[in-house]
Amino acid sequence: MGTYMPHFTLTSTLTGIIPATILSLKGRDEIKAIELGMAIAIGQIITSILLTPYFLYTLFGLPLKVIMPGFILGEVINIPLYTLMIGLFLKRYYSVFPSK
């Protein structure tokens, strides 16, 4: 166990808030897959590709050239998976709770 780092709590919070905010600005009930993917991609790029490596660099001195490729590769895999999983969840949600 180490010391509590609020930086990573902020990053995790923004991971959920950014896509939700982007999608809520659209103002529609049904969300298209491309809109969902773009919102998730923007959130993941900001949090997982920019903020997390920056915090690891500033807090622990890890060189960005070493850690950035892993984060980028991870998000190339994660963004489509998150989009698929959330899209399936929303499809089921809309079938159970139809919009007005």
C-alpha positions in Angstrom: 0.0 0.0 0.0 1.1 3.5 -0.8 0.0 7.0 -0.2 -3.4 8.1 -1.5 -3.0 9.9 -4.8 -6.0 12.1 -5.6 -4.6 12.5 -9.2 -5.8 9.0 -10.1 -9.2 9.5 -8.4 -9.7 12.6 -10.6 -8.7 10.6 -13.7 -11.2 7.9 -12.9 -13.9 10.4 -12.3 -13.2 12.2 -15.5 -13.3 8.9 -17.4 -17.0 8.6 -16.7 -17.9 12.3 -16.6 -16.4 13.3 -20.0 -18.4 10.9 -22.2 -21.6 11.4 -20.2 -21.3 15.2 -20.6 -20.6 15.0 -24.3 -23.6 12.7 -24.9 -25.9 14.7 -22.7 -25.1 17.8 -24.8 -26.5 15.9 -27.8 -29.9 16.2 -26.3 -31.4 13.0 -27.8 -32.7 9.9 -26.2 -31.3 7.3 -28.6 -27.5 7.4 -29.0 -25.9 6.2 -32.2 -22.9 3.9 -32.0 -20.6 6.5 -33.7 -21.6 9.2 -31.2 -21.0 6.8 -28.3 -17.6 5.8 -29.7 -16.5 9.4 -30.2 -17.5 10.4 -26.7 -15.7 7.4 -25.2 -12.6 8.1 -27.4 -12.4 11.7 -26.3 -12.7 10.7 -22.7 -10.2 8.0 -22.9 -7.7 10.1 -24.9 -7.9 12.9 -22.2 -7.7 10.6 -19.2 -5.8 7.5 -20.2 -3.4 8.8 -22.8 -2.8 12.3 -21.5 -3.5 12.6 -17.8 -2.4 9.2 -16.4 1.0 9.2 -18.1 1.5 12.8 -17.1 0.7 12.0 -13.5 3.0 9.0 -13.5 5.8 11.2 -14.9 5.3 14.0 -12.4 4.8 11.8 -9.4 7.2 9.0 -10.0 9.5 10.2 -12.7 8.6 7.5 -15.2 9.8 8.6 -18.7 7.0 9.4 -21.1 8.8 7.8 -24.0 8.7 4.5 -22.2 5.1 4.5 -20.9 3.2 6.2 -23.7 3.3 3.4 -26.3 1.7 1.0 -23.8 -1.1 3.5 -22.9 -1.8 4.2 -26.6 -1.9 0.5 -27.5 -4.2 -0.2 -24.6 -6.6 2.4 -25.7 -6.6 1.2 -29.3 -8.1 -2.0 -27.8 -10.1 -0.5 -24.9 -12.1 2.2 -26.9 -13.8 -0.3 -29.2 -14.5 -2.7 -26.4 -16.0 0.0 -24.2 -18.1 1.2 -27.1 -19.4 -2.3 -27.7 -20.1 -3.1 -24.1 -21.8 0.2 -23.4 -23.7 0.1 -26.7 -25.1 -3.4 -25.8 -26.1 -2.2 -22.4 -27.8 0.9 -23.8 -29.6 -1.3 -26.4 -31.0 -3.4 -23.6 -31.8 -0.4 -21.5 -33.8 1.2 -24.3 -35.7 -2.1 -24.8 -36.7 -2.2 -21.2 -37.3 1.5 -20.7 -38.4 2.9 -24.0 -38.1 6.7 -24.4 -41.2 8.9 -24.5 
